[in-house]
Amino acid sequence: MLQQTIVITNRDGLDAKSAAMLVQVACRYRSQILIEQGSKIINGKSMMGVLSLGVGAHDQVTLMTNGADEKEAMQAVSAVLTSGFKG
């Protein structure tokens, strides 16, 4: 299992548009992708899960990947989270 702490730089946090982009990328991988904020851990492939976190701008989340392509999944999903969701 890989783990990385990330600060969300998008000024709108994880709103519906950025959550959709995140889930779309996460679903490309077979590995389990989890996102933790505070005491909540959600499936990174679930739109409702991502939105339920209520992540705002400058909030910190922990990204965890586990599985056959965990390294590639970590790189891709963390790139989306740190890009400010600019495509």
Secondary structure in CASP SS format (residue, H / E / C, confidence):
PFRMAT SS
TARGET T0000
AUTHOR 0000-0000-0000
METHOD secondary structure of the structure
MODEL  1
M C 1.00
L E 1.00
Q E 1.00
Q E 1.00
T E 1.00
I E 1.00
V E 1.00
I C 1.00
T C 1.00
N C 1.00
R C 1.00
D C 1.00
G C 1.00
L C 1.00
D C 1.00
A H 1.00
K H 1.00
S H 1.00
A H 1.00
A H 1.00
M H 1.00
L H 1.00
V H 1.00
Q H 1.00
V H 1.00
A H 1.00
C C 1.00
R C 1.00
Y C 1.00
R C 1.00
S C 1.00
Q E 1.00
I E 1.00
L E 1.00
I E 1.00
E E 1.00
Q E 1.00
G C 1.00
S C 1.00
K E 1.00
I E 1.00
I E 1.00
N E 1.00
G C 1.00
K C 1.00
S C 1.00
M H 1.00
M H 1.00
G H 1.00
V H 1.00
L H 1.00
S H 1.00
L C 1.00
G C 1.00
V C 1.00
G C 1.00
A C 1.00
H C 1.00
D C 1.00
Q E 1.00
V E 1.00
T E 1.00
L E 1.00
M E 1.00
T E 1.00
N E 1.00
G C 1.00
A C 1.00
D C 1.00
E H 1.00
K H 1.00
E H 1.00
A H 1.00
M H 1.00
Q H 1.00
A H 1.00
V H 1.00
S H 1.00
A H 1.00
V H 1.00
L H 1.00
T H 1.00
S C 1.00
G C 1.00
F C 1.00
K C 1.00
G C 1.00
END
